[in-house]
Amino acid sequence: MDSILVRGGRALTGRIPIAGSKNACLTLMPAALLTDEPLTLTNAPRLADVRTMATLLQSLGCEVAHLQDGRVLVVGAETIASHRADYDIVRRMRASVLVLGPLLAREGRAIVSLPGGCAIGARPVDLHLQALAALGAELDLRDGYVHAAAPRGLVGARFAFPIVSVGATENLMMTATLARGTTVIENAACEPEIVDLARCLRRMGAAIEGEGTGTIVVEGVERLHGATHPVIADRIELGTYMLAPAIAGGEVELVGGERGLVAAFADKLEATGIEIAETPGGLRVARPGDGIRPVDVVTEPFPGFPTDLQAQMMALLTLAEGTSRLEERIFENRFMHAPELMRMGARIDVHGGTATVTGVDALRGAPVMATDLRASVSLILAGLAAEGETRVARVYHLDRGYERVEEKLSACGAAIERVAESKSETG
Ligand code: UD1
């Protein structure tokens, strides 16, 4: 397994292109199951999770072509050969559960493994199941699998989510496109990935309105057809790279970045003293000479501060001039990066869902280990600012969600490289 070596202390200057959104792509790909015509996704990110979703769809009988070096994906579900999403694939990636609704809507049956444990909390799928049951799905949990059937077809209904769930909103939206009648989704997630999915489904012939608000209305149609859809920019990759010059110093342009995708995060970053400006091609982020001011952060569903940027923000706040509080309200156990940052000299106190971070003058490089995707990249950000060398081990998490992180950062002057485990162990 590879490691990433970072030698800290270099200010960054340059441009970083922002890729298509991982999370959007992972829900757009299963949407192809809703039609027998091909769905073409442009601006696709080249990531391990996208390849895992492709493998899952292929196991169901889809054809998946990666064109233009993986930037364009064509998913064709002309015939569904299998209705079973196997544990071997689902356990690797929770987003696999997004095939459940589309398979059921198209075929009237689906068997999907339960995702099992996850490093960032229980993350059950009960809301996905409740939402599908509301449309008349018959659900049976046995042998670690959800057996779903809709022998007489699905019927639109009103469903109010008890808590906001991105994935469950996506599953219900996709399923409702082919149900008979009207589905009203209340307390729906408002994330940009939901808006992107709605746009894509409309291109495929679906009747949806209200995406981006708490109430989404889907009018079922007889059939959907093929379409071509560009994946939106990855707001989490954008926020992550906005933090790179913030923590390391310097000035970087994020090409393709839009402030509206990360507004709550950008407001907090500015409150720390970082400068953000819109440019014709994206956003420019600069750290003026002064220190970082502490801020308090609470993670919330969109448009609040995203949980997927909490770890990276914490890396910056370890160097603030004062004490910051980060409250995690979306996932339990999402502070696994804290002990690793502490090995680099950070002062962090975690109590339940709140981390209190007392800024230190400097971080020191250390061997650290990543425990999930966003935690991994927070350690790389910390490494950019730390004195000496930081080695981030087990970077397969990183490859699930960040395209060529070392190339993007080294193009801006960072001293960062990927090394094979054997070399990193000896060197
Ligand atoms: C998606 C994102 C993930 C992000 C998260 C929150 C993808 C592939 N992943 O995950 O990067 O961190 O949104 O913005 O898009 N919950 C239940 N029952 C369910 C489903 C969820 O209790 O059936 C809980 C979860 O444990 C969590 C909360 O609801 O506490 C929100 O999770 P959810 O929005 O569903 O996250 P995902 O869609 O899995």
Boltz pocket constraint, residues with backbone or C-beta under 6 A from the ligand:
constraints:
  - pocket:
      binder: B
      contacts: [[A, 22], [A, 23], [A, 24], [A, 26], [A, 94], [A, 95], [A, 121], [A, 122], [A, 123], [A, 124], [A, 125], [A, 126], [A, 127], [A, 128], [A, 129], [A, 163], [A, 164], [A, 165], [A, 166], [A, 167], [A, 168], [A, 193], [A, 307], [A, 308], [A, 329], [A, 330], [A, 331], [A, 332]]
      max_distance: 6.0
